[in-house]
Structures are given as structure tokens and as C-alpha cells.
Amino acid sequence: MRDRGIALLSVSDKRGIETLGRGLVDLGFEILSTGGTAHALRAAGIPITKVSDYTGFPEIMDGRVKTLHPRIHGGILARPVKAHLEDLSQIGGSLISLVIVNLYPFSQTAKAPSVTLSDLVEQIDIGGPCLIRAAAKNFERVTVVCDPEDYENILWHVAHSGEVPIRVRFDMAVKAFAHTTAYDATIFETLADYDVTTGKRRGGP
């Protein structure tokens, strides 16, 4: 039986993810997870439900489509009002109260001297920013965390107060929007330096 609700964990930077996952389970959360995050958590003996099992749809296109599903985004964006809860129930979804997501390492990949345009394109995260922005938009109910340095703080609040206070949820939402803004800016600035015909950086090797 779920006590705290559902936490969605899908991270590229896996620092601290096992400690976080174990802490969330101990506090009564059910964990939804994807891809490599799900594998890492299961390997550590932490019970999770794969997003593909929850939605009934497999990850497709080499992982390009994993979390873009109404049960996921409805569970994040739903407000605790009758109409939203009825809509969520009709699609077989549940409320998601905690979203732990960080993005593909685009900036790290871009630093490699000989990286190609094709390499960079595969490091443009789509589902991650959607999850982060949805959770940040609904900060009145949902906590979004995109920095592993914040894991301990989130666990502390839930353990001591039963929930993450709204002031912290709001601060995390602002931080999340800053994160996605910086991510998109890096993509824009990097791709502008590339020649689409050659797939190489202008002026590069």
C-alpha cells in the first residue's frame, strides 16, 4: 500500500540515486523509473515499477520515447480537484507527488573536440525537460528535484514533516526552470556553431 504516493525517478547523473531511492521506499513512496535508473535501483535491491509497465507501453525508438504518456503527465499535472482526479482515474493514472529528473549530458558531450552534430542531437533530452517543467508548473502539489545535492534535504523534510513544504517546492520549481533554461541555451549556442552539411563544428578539425 502506498503511504506517500508515487515518486518518479529518471536521471542521467546517478550520484546518490540509490540512497535516495532507498530513503523514499523507507518513507512509504512507490517508485516509478526508467531505463538505466530503473536498472541501477533494482541492482541495489530497491523495489521499483518500470514506467513502461505502469503505462502499458514499451520504451521505443532507442529510448527516445519513454515518459511521454498521459498517465505520467496527467499524474504530475493534476491538481487535487474533482475534475482533474476524475480525468486521471478515467485513464488509469495516479497522482505523482515527487519528480526526480536530470538531463542528458549535452554540455559534457559538446566539450569533446571531435564531437559531431549527430552525436549532439542524441544528447538533446526531450522527455526530461517535459517532466521537469510539468512538475515545476504544479509546485503547489508536486516536488521537482533536478540536482543530486538536494536529495538529502528533500528526504529530511519528508521524514520530519511528512511532506516537502510549499516554500521548498516553490524554490525547487524556480531552480528547475533555471536548469531547463540553461540547458536549452547551451543547445542553442552549441548547435549554432555547427555546419549541417558536414556535421562538424565550424572552424574545427
ROLUM-958670 format. One record per residue (C-alpha): x, z, y; residue in one letter. Coordinates in nm, 4 decimals, decimal comma. Each point is the difference from the previous one (the first is absolute). Example, Ala and Ser with C-alpha at 12.3 -4.5 7.8 and 13.67 -1.06 7.14 Angstrom:
2
- east|up|north|rest
- 1,2300|0,7800|-0,4500|A;
- 0,1370|-0,0660|0,3440|S;
END
This chain:
205
- east|up|north|rest
- 0,0000|0,0000|0,0000|M;
- 0,1300|-0,0886|0,3451|R;
- 0,0288|0,2926|0,2397|D;
- 0,1663|-0,1561|0,3034|R;
- -0,0996|-0,3638|-0,0495|G;
- 0,2127|-0,3076|-0,0408|I;
- 0,3505|-0,0695|0,1269|A;
- 0,1318|-0,3563|0,0005|L;
- 0,3777|-0,0310|-0,0446|L;
- 0,1703|-0,3378|0,0375|S;
- 0,3530|0,0105|0,1379|V;
- 0,3092|-0,2146|0,0192|S;
- 0,2218|0,2919|0,1032|D;
- -0,0427|0,2368|-0,2939|K;
- 0,1953|0,2940|0,1417|R;
- -0,1866|0,3195|-0,0838|G;
- -0,2924|-0,1801|-0,1633|I;
- 0,0221|0,1951|-0,3264|E;
- 0,0016|0,3352|0,1792|T;
- -0,2907|-0,1134|0,2145|L;
- -0,1980|-0,1303|-0,2963|G;
- 0,0516|0,3186|-0,1984|R;
- -0,0996|0,2098|0,3005|G;
- -0,3159|-0,2000|0,0597|L;
- -0,1079|0,0303|-0,3633|V;
- 0,0634|0,3744|0,0095|D;
- -0,2199|0,0199|0,3097|L;
- -0,2854|-0,1793|-0,1746|G;
- 0,0354|-0,3624|0,1082|F;
- -0,0623|-0,2990|-0,2217|E;
- 0,2690|-0,2609|0,0606|I;
- -0,0507|-0,3747|0,0235|L;
- 0,3177|-0,2043|-0,0054|S;
- 0,1445|-0,3485|-0,0337|T;
- 0,2939|-0,1856|-0,1505|G;
- 0,3361|0,1716|0,0143|G;
- -0,1450|0,3154|0,1539|T;
- -0,2383|0,0426|-0,2922|A;
- 0,2868|-0,0557|-0,2433|H;
- 0,2208|0,2580|0,1721|A;
- -0,2750|0,2616|0,0057|L;
- -0,0954|-0,0533|-0,3637|R;
- 0,3658|0,0113|-0,1042|A;
- 0,0156|0,3424|0,1653|A;
- -0,3003|0,1169|-0,2027|G;
- -0,2398|-0,0075|0,2948|I;
- -0,3539|-0,1158|-0,0881|P;
- -0,1166|-0,2980|0,2029|I;
- -0,2667|-0,2678|-0,0109|T;
- 0,1240|-0,3508|0,0683|K;
- -0,1808|-0,1727|0,2853|V;
- -0,0674|-0,2953|-0,2295|S;
- -0,1824|0,2294|-0,2448|D;
- -0,1980|0,1585|0,2840|Y;
- -0,1083|-0,3321|0,1522|T;
- -0,0382|-0,1871|-0,3262|G;
- 0,2239|-0,2792|0,1296|F;
- 0,3630|-0,0581|-0,1007|P;
- 0,2912|-0,0324|0,2372|E;
- 0,0414|-0,3738|0,0500|I;
- 0,2344|-0,2586|0,1533|M;
- 0,3170|0,1934|-0,0828|D;
- -0,1365|0,3101|0,1721|G;
- -0,1047|-0,1754|0,3214|R;
- -0,3560|0,1246|-0,0575|V;
- -0,0320|0,3592|-0,1209|K;
- -0,2019|0,2195|0,2331|T;
- -0,2129|-0,2505|0,1926|L;
- -0,3301|0,1050|-0,1551|H;
- -0,3275|0,1472|0,1393|P;
- 0,0241|0,3114|-0,2189|R;
- 0,3372|0,0771|0,1549|I;
- -0,0686|-0,0859|0,3613|H;
- -0,3557|0,1273|-0,0159|G;
- 0,1289|0,3291|-0,1371|G;
- 0,2417|0,0266|0,2902|I;
- -0,2198|-0,1229|0,2841|L;
- -0,3250|0,1733|-0,0956|A;
- -0,1176|0,2674|0,2380|R;
- -0,1847|0,3006|-0,1513|P;
- -0,3404|-0,1319|0,1037|V;
- -0,2908|-0,0958|-0,2238|K;
- 0,0166|-0,3751|0,0536|A;
- 0,3723|-0,0227|-0,0690|H;
- -0,0207|0,2228|-0,3061|L;
- -0,2893|-0,2040|-0,1379|E;
- 0,1937|-0,3235|0,0510|D;
- 0,3037|0,1503|-0,1721|L;
- -0,2112|0,1214|-0,2913|S;
- -0,1533|-0,3443|-0,0463|Q;
- 0,3424|-0,1548|-0,0589|I;
- 0,1124|0,2818|-0,2293|G;
- 0,2519|0,1392|0,2457|G;
- 0,1021|0,3531|0,0961|S;
- 0,1362|0,1534|0,3170|L;
- 0,3767|-0,0207|0,0402|I;
- 0,1280|0,2808|0,2189|S;
- 0,3770|-0,0466|-0,0067|L;
- 0,1955|-0,3268|0,0301|V;
- 0,3764|0,0089|-0,0614|I;
- 0,1457|-0,3428|0,0702|V;
- 0,3241|-0,1448|0,1290|N;
- 0,0865|-0,3642|0,0265|L;
- 0,2210|-0,2613|-0,1641|Y;
- 0,3593|0,0221|0,1297|P;
- -0,0177|-0,3054|0,2270|F;
- 0,2545|0,1240|0,2534|S;
- 0,2536|0,0896|-0,2708|Q;
- -0,0400|-0,3424|-0,1609|T;
- 0,0382|-0,1709|0,3388|A;
- 0,3435|0,1604|0,0495|K;
- 0,1524|-0,1891|-0,2937|A;
- 0,2227|-0,2775|0,1459|P;
- -0,1192|-0,2804|-0,2287|S;
- -0,3661|0,0983|-0,0404|V;
- -0,2340|-0,3000|-0,0020|T;
- -0,3398|-0,0466|0,1558|L;
- -0,1537|0,0028|-0,3476|S;
- 0,1615|0,3367|-0,0720|D;
- -0,1397|0,1420|0,3226|L;
- -0,3515|-0,1290|-0,0581|V;
- -0,0187|0,1930|-0,3269|E;
- 0,0834|0,3192|0,1905|Q;
- -0,2963|-0,0351|0,2366|I;
- -0,2382|0,2735|-0,1096|D;
- -0,3710|-0,0809|0,0206|I;
- -0,1882|0,2670|-0,1930|G;
- 0,2123|0,2859|0,1336|G;
- -0,0741|-0,0538|0,3707|P;
- -0,3686|-0,0470|-0,0833|C;
- -0,0067|0,3361|-0,1790|L;
- 0,1921|0,1746|0,2761|I;
- -0,2171|-0,1376|0,2793|R;
- -0,3243|0,0750|-0,1848|A;
- 0,1046|0,3596|-0,0647|A;
- 0,1275|0,0468|0,3549|A;
- -0,3238|-0,1372|0,1435|K;
- -0,1959|0,2563|-0,2001|N;
- 0,2228|0,2972|0,0913|F;
- -0,3110|0,2134|0,0535|E;
- -0,0217|0,0260|-0,3796|R;
- 0,3137|-0,1580|-0,1477|V;
- 0,3667|0,0971|0,0151|T;
- 0,2504|-0,2864|0,0095|V;
- 0,3689|0,0602|-0,0718|V;
- 0,2642|-0,2726|0,0261|C;
- 0,3145|0,2144|0,0312|D;
- 0,1383|0,1976|-0,2981|P;
- 0,1234|0,2609|0,2473|E;
- -0,3632|0,1023|0,0531|D;
- -0,0854|0,0679|-0,3658|Y;
- 0,0947|0,3673|0,0044|E;
- -0,2041|0,0628|0,3141|N;
- -0,3108|-0,1618|-0,1486|I;
- 0,0279|0,1991|-0,3228|L;
- 0,0461|0,3210|0,1995|W;
- -0,3165|-0,0545|0,2030|H;
- -0,2132|-0,0751|-0,3055|V;
- 0,1417|0,2978|-0,1901|A;
- -0,0498|0,2443|0,2865|H;
- -0,3100|-0,1328|0,1773|S;
- -0,1797|-0,1994|-0,2676|G;
- 0,0335|-0,3183|0,2070|E;
- 0,2172|-0,1793|0,2509|V;
- -0,1186|0,1040|0,3491|P;
- -0,1423|-0,2742|0,2203|I;
- 0,2773|0,0410|0,2584|R;
- 0,2523|-0,0789|-0,2740|V;
- -0,2124|-0,2883|-0,1310|R;
- -0,0104|-0,1432|0,3507|F;
- 0,3770|0,0352|0,0469|D;
- 0,0563|-0,1693|-0,3358|M;
- -0,2347|-0,2826|0,1028|A;
- 0,1894|-0,0578|0,3247|V;
- 0,3282|0,0002|-0,1925|K;
- -0,1478|-0,2459|-0,2500|A;
- -0,1025|-0,2451|0,2721|F;
- 0,3506|0,0256|0,1467|A;
- 0,1378|-0,0767|-0,3466|H;
- -0,2086|-0,3151|-0,0519|T;
- 0,0659|-0,1140|0,3574|T;
- 0,3767|0,0276|-0,0479|A;
- -0,0270|-0,1733|-0,3384|Y;
- -0,1897|-0,2967|0,1451|D;
- 0,2380|-0,0202|0,2964|A;
- 0,2974|-0,0191|-0,2365|T;
- -0,1654|-0,2804|-0,1964|I;
- -0,0735|-0,1937|0,3188|F;
- 0,3492|0,0431|0,1428|E;
- 0,1670|-0,0913|-0,3301|T;
- -0,2063|-0,3054|-0,0923|L;
- 0,0468|-0,1409|0,3509|A;
- 0,3703|-0,0358|-0,0826|D;
- -0,0627|-0,2207|-0,3036|Y;
- -0,0243|-0,3748|-0,0445|D;
- -0,2969|-0,0794|-0,2217|V;
- 0,1570|-0,3295|-0,1140|T;
- 0,3220|0,1494|-0,1331|T;
- -0,1344|0,3463|-0,0752|G;
- 0,3106|0,1458|0,1617|K;
- 0,0721|0,2067|0,3080|R;
- 0,0821|-0,2120|0,3056|R;
- 0,3697|0,0169|0,0715|G;
- 0,0625|0,1666|-0,3345|G;
- 0,2129|-0,1092|-0,2975|P;
END
